[in-house]
Amino acid sequence: MAGIRTSGPGAVRVRPGTHTLNSRSDPAEKSTLIMENTGDRPVQIGSHIHLPDVNTALEFDRRATTGFRLDIPSGTSLRFEPGASRSVPIVAMGGRRSVPGIQIRRTGVAGSQLGTDHGREAGTDHGSEYGSEYGPGYGSGFGSSAGFR
């Protein structure tokens, strides 16, 4: 297994034989995407972050990537230097296809409002509106609009 990591982030430790990682029966659950860093600083994306929630300096079709993450080894990341553009492999997330706590949206993943402040009204405390989906009071004690409590 020369060149394949067997310990640390991104390590592949499997039983002998052939194994396909991130296999999906539906071809629509795997794709490629072109991303461009339009910012003035490097941006890094981890293996399991929900793509619509990544740094806004990265330009790509965010609505088309709802429920997707990068198709790269677990624990690794891709780095985009300022002005860099590249094609990246993406794969559908399993389960509910959401990762609460990254950038929480009022309407959840499927009906998210993307854009300035992600559809939130300026100057309001949004902590209580997440209770029904993520548990009572989820988010009320953190976030840019709630401050530190």
N, C-alpha and C positions, 0 to 999 in steps of 0.2 A: 504494500500500500504506500509506495513512495509518493510523496507530495500531498498526501491526504492527512489532515490533522486528526490525531486520535485523542487529544486532550485540549481543554480550554474552549473559548467561544468558537462556535462553528464546527466543533469536533464531530466526526461521524464515527459512531460506535455501533456496529450492527452485527448480527449473526452472519456466518458465511452464507454466500449465495447472492442472487441478484435482487436488489431492492430499488424501487422507483420512489423517489422523494417528491412530495407535492403532486402526486398523480390525481387527476380529476377525471371522472367519467364524462362530464359535459365539457366539450371544447370551449364553450363560452366562459368557463371558469379560469382559463389561462390565456394570457395575451402578452403583447409588448406595448410599450408606451414611450413616447419621446418626451423627455423632461428637459427644461432649460433653466439654469440659475440666472435670473435677471437682476439679482442683487449684487452688492459690492463686497460681500463676504462669502467665504466657503459655507456650504450647507451640507450636512450629513443626514442620511435617512437610515434608521435602523430596520432590521429585517421584519419586524412585526408591527410597525406603526401603520395605522389606518391611513391610506394615502391622501384622502381629502384633508386630513389634519396636519400635514407636514407644513414646513415653513412656507409662508406666502410668497417668498422670493422665487420659489420654484414654479414655473409656468407649465401647465398641462391641463387637460380636461378633467377637472375635479369631480364633476357629476358622474362621468363615465367610470370613475374609479371607486365609487361608493361600494364598500364591502370588500375591497381589495387591499393587498399588501405586496411588498416586493417578493419576488420568487428567488430569494438568495438564502444561503445557509443560515440557520438560526444563530443569533448572537453576532452576526456580522452587519456591516452597513456599507452604503455607497456614498461617496463624497463627490460633490459638484463644486468645482472652483467657479468664481465669478465669470459669467459669460459662457460657461461650459454647457453643452447640450449633448444628450446621448439617449439611445434606445435602451430601455430596461425591461426585464421580464417581470410580469405581475401575475398573481394568483389570487383567487377568491379565498377569503377567510372562511373558516368553518363556523358552525353554530349559528349564532344570531348575526354574525358578520359585523360586530361592533366592538369597540374598545373604549368603555367609559373611562373618563378621567383625563383623556388627552386634551381635547377641546370639546367640551360638552355643549350640545346644541339643544335648544328649547324643544324642538320637534323630533329629536332622535335622528338616527342615521338615515332612514329611508326618505324622510321628508325634510331633510336639513335645508336651511337657508344659508347658502354660502355667499360670501362677500364681506363688506365692511362689518366688522364686529360680529360676523356670523349671524346676522339677523336679530341681534339683541338691541334693545332700546338703550340708548346712552344713559348712564347715571342710575340704573336700576339694580337692585339686588336680586339675582336670579337663583339664589340657593334653594328656596322652597319649591320651585317649579320642577325639580328633578325627582321629587319624592316618589311619585307613582312608578317610575321606571326603574330607578336604582336604589330604592329604599327610602324610608322617612328621612327628610332633611339632608339627603345626599348633596354635597356641594355647598351647603350653607356656611360652612366654616372656612372656605378657601376660595381662591380665584381672584382675578384682578378687580372685580366689582365688589367683592365681599370683604377684601382686606384680610389682615391676620387677626384671628380671634382667639 
